[in-house]
Amino acid sequence: MSIIDMNINVKSPALSDESKNRAFAHWETRKTAEERLRHSDYLELRNLSCDFHEGVLTLRGRVPSYHLKQLAQSLLSELAGMLKLNNQLEVVPFRDARQSNCRPINHNPQPRRYI
C-alpha cells in the first residue's frame, strides 16, 4: 500500500479593501457601543449586548425599568457610523430580576435601626 499525500489548496474568495474596511467599521462600532455600556454608572446596563449590521445597531438584554431602557438608548444614540438604533431591550420588574441578568444596585441592604 502507498500513502497518497493530498494537499488541496482551497482559496477563499478575496475580500476587497472596501469590504475589509466596512467589516472593521462594523466591528469597531459594536465594540464602542459595548464599551460605553460596560463603563456605565448603572450596573444593569453593563451586561447588555449589541449587534451591528449595515448601519443598524441592535441592543439586546433585560433592564428593570423603562427609564434604564431609555438611558441605554441615549448612551448609544450618537455613535459614528450608525444610521438606526433598534432597541430590543426587555423591561423586567425587580420581582422578576432573579430570573434575568438584572440586579438592584444595593442587593444586600442593611436592616434599618430605629432608636
C-alpha positions in Angstrom: 0.0 0.0 0.0 1.1 3.5 -0.7 0.1 6.6 1.2 -1.2 9.4 -1.0 -0.5 12.9 0.2 -3.4 15.1 -0.8 -2.6 18.7 -0.1 -5.6 20.6 -1.5 -5.2 24.3 -1.7 -8.6 26.0 -1.4 -8.6 29.7 -1.9 -11.3 31.7 -0.2 -12.8 34.5 -2.1 -10.7 37.6 -1.8 -12.3 40.5 0.1 -11.9 43.9 -1.4 -10.4 46.7 0.6 -13.8 48.3 0.8 -15.3 45.1 2.3 -12.5 44.8 4.8 -12.9 48.5 5.8 -16.7 48.0 6.2 -16.2 44.9 8.3 -13.7 46.7 10.5 -16.1 49.7 10.9 -18.9 47.4 11.9 -16.7 45.7 14.5 -15.4 49.0 15.8 -18.9 50.5 16.1 -20.1 47.4 18.0 -17.1 47.4 20.3 -17.5 51.2 21.0 -21.2 50.6 21.9 -20.4 47.8 24.3 -17.6 49.8 25.9 -20.0 52.6 26.6 -22.4 50.2 28.3 -19.6 48.5 30.3 -18.4 51.8 31.7 -21.9 53.0 32.6 -22.6 54.0 36.2 -25.6 51.8 36.1 -24.8 48.1 36.8 -27.9 47.0 34.9 -26.5 48.3 31.6 -23.2 46.6 31.9 -24.3 43.1 30.7 -26.3 44.2 27.7 -25.3 43.1 24.2 -25.1 44.8 20.8 -25.1 43.7 17.2 -24.2 46.0 14.3 -25.2 45.2 10.7 -25.4 47.6 7.8 -25.8 50.7 9.8 -28.3 49.3 12.4 -27.2 48.9 16.0 -29.4 46.3 17.8 -29.4 46.5 21.6 -30.5 43.3 23.5 -30.9 42.3 27.1 -33.0 43.0 30.1 -33.4 46.0 32.3 -35.6 46.6 35.4 -37.2 49.8 34.2 -38.3 51.7 31.2 -36.1 54.6 32.4 -33.0 52.4 32.1 -34.1 51.2 28.6 -34.2 54.9 27.5 -30.9 55.6 29.2 -29.2 52.8 27.4 -30.6 54.1 24.1 -29.4 57.6 24.8 -25.9 56.4 25.7 -25.6 54.9 22.2 -27.7 57.3 20.1 -24.8 59.3 18.7 -22.3 56.6 17.7 -20.4 57.3 14.5 -21.4 55.1 11.6 -24.8 54.2 13.0 -27.9 55.0 10.9 -30.5 53.5 13.2 -30.8 52.1 16.7 -33.0 49.1 17.2 -33.7 49.0 21.0 -34.8 45.4 21.7 -34.3 45.7 25.5 -36.9 43.9 27.6 -38.2 45.6 30.7 -38.3 43.1 33.6 -39.5 44.4 37.0 -37.3 43.8 40.1 -39.6 41.0 41.3 -38.5 39.0 38.2 -34.9 40.1 38.4 -33.7 36.8 39.8 -34.7 35.2 36.5 -32.9 37.8 34.4 -29.5 39.4 34.2 -30.7 42.4 36.3 -29.7 43.1 39.8 -30.7 46.0 42.0 -27.6 48.1 42.8 -28.0 47.5 46.6 -29.0 43.9 46.6 -27.9 43.3 50.3 -29.3 46.3 52.2 -28.5 46.7 55.8 -31.5 46.5 58.2 -32.7 49.8 59.4 -32.3 50.5 63.0 -34.8 52.8 64.7 -33.9 54.4 68.0 
